[in-house]
Structure formats: structure tokens, C-alpha cells
Amino acid sequence: MDSYDDYPAGEPIPEPAAMHGELIRFLTDNRDMRKTARSALKQGLWAGGGAMAGGLVMGPIGGLVGGITGSLVGFFKADDYDGVVLQLSKLNQHQRQFLLANVGQVLVAAGATTQQFATTENFRNALHSYAQQDSIRDGMWQACLNAMKS
């Protein structure tokens, strides 16, 4: 496998498929990351607004009808989108390497060692350990966004 210049400390990049899979599992399983990734705010506002308006006008039944109506309006008004995790699953090989290099840089800047990238299990543990910090989560999401642009 070719080495990628941006990887921390000039180390060779671990097998991208395994690390990419682990990152996708992490983004899927981690509550904070899922919360950050939610791109359905617009739909939620429509649904909630409809439920509130319906409830104010007609009580509990109005809330139900308003919520359903608001959800439908939100669905039709929302842009067609895939969730972040699905988008990251579709990255090509170059984008995956770019993503892993950038996530590695974020983790190394936070104090991780290149030894923590040696195996998938170590990588998983580093993700869970360092992602407790808001700045690290923000850095990892920025790396994800940059990878989708590359």
C-alpha cells in the first residue's frame, strides 16, 4: 500500500478498509456523534411546529393532527439528503485515505500515539477515548466534511 504524506509522523497508513469500517461503526454507535450528525433539523422543526400549533388550536387531537401534517410538510420541503454516516460509507479509496489521515492528525494532536493506530481495536479505543472531548469530536467532524469535499 502507498504511504500518504499527510498521515501523522510519516507512518504508513493502516489498512483503510478496516479502519474506515471502524470509524463508520463508531459514528453509527456513538450517541454524541449521531446527535452532531443529525441533518434533519428542518424536518423536526416542521413536525414540532405543526404539533404545537395543532395542540394550541384543538388540544391533544390537534397536536396529533398538527404533528402528522407538520411531518409531511417537513418531508416534502426538506432537501433530498443522505445521513453523514451513509455519505462516509460511499467515499472512494482516496477520500477514505484522506479521512483517516485527517482523523489520525486530530487524534495525535489530542495526545494519541501512532501505536494506537496499529490495530483496529486500538483505533476503536482511541476513538472512544478521545471523542469524549468536544474539540476532538469537532475536529473529527471537520475531517469528515473535508473528506467529502476532496
Secondary structure in CASP SS format (residue, H / E / C, confidence):
PFRMAT SS
TARGET T0000
AUTHOR 0000-0000-0000
METHOD secondary structure of the structure
MODEL  1
M C 1.00
D C 1.00
S C 1.00
Y C 1.00
D C 1.00
D C 1.00
Y C 1.00
P H 1.00
A H 1.00
G H 1.00
E C 1.00
P C 1.00
I C 1.00
P C 1.00
E C 1.00
P H 1.00
A H 1.00
A H 1.00
M H 1.00
H H 1.00
G H 1.00
E H 1.00
L H 1.00
I H 1.00
R H 1.00
F H 1.00
L H 1.00
T H 1.00
D H 1.00
N C 1.00
R H 1.00
D H 1.00
M H 1.00
R H 1.00
K H 1.00
T H 1.00
A H 1.00
R C 1.00
S C 1.00
A C 1.00
L H 1.00
K H 1.00
Q H 1.00
G H 1.00
L H 1.00
W H 1.00
A H 1.00
G H 1.00
G H 1.00
G H 1.00
A H 1.00
M H 1.00
A H 1.00
G H 1.00
G H 1.00
L H 1.00
V H 1.00
M H 1.00
G H 1.00
P H 1.00
I H 1.00
G H 1.00
G H 1.00
L H 1.00
V H 1.00
G H 1.00
G H 1.00
I H 1.00
T H 1.00
G H 1.00
S H 1.00
L H 1.00
V H 1.00
G H 1.00
F H 1.00
F H 1.00
K H 1.00
A C 1.00
D C 1.00
D C 1.00
Y C 1.00
D C 1.00
G C 1.00
V H 1.00
V H 1.00
L H 1.00
Q H 1.00
L H 1.00
S H 1.00
K C 1.00
L C 1.00
N C 1.00
Q H 1.00
H H 1.00
Q H 1.00
R H 1.00
Q H 1.00
F H 1.00
L H 1.00
L H 1.00
A H 1.00
N H 1.00
V H 1.00
G H 1.00
Q H 1.00
V H 1.00
L H 1.00
V H 1.00
A H 1.00
A C 1.00
G C 1.00
A C 1.00
T C 1.00
T H 1.00
Q H 1.00
Q H 1.00
F H 1.00
A C 1.00
T C 1.00
T H 1.00
E H 1.00
N H 1.00
F H 1.00
R H 1.00
N H 1.00
A H 1.00
L H 1.00
H H 1.00
S H 1.00
Y H 1.00
A C 1.00
Q C 1.00
Q C 1.00
D H 1.00
S H 1.00
I H 1.00
R H 1.00
D H 1.00
G H 1.00
M H 1.00
W H 1.00
Q H 1.00
A H 1.00
C H 1.00
L H 1.00
N H 1.00
A H 1.00
M H 1.00
K H 1.00
S C 1.00
END
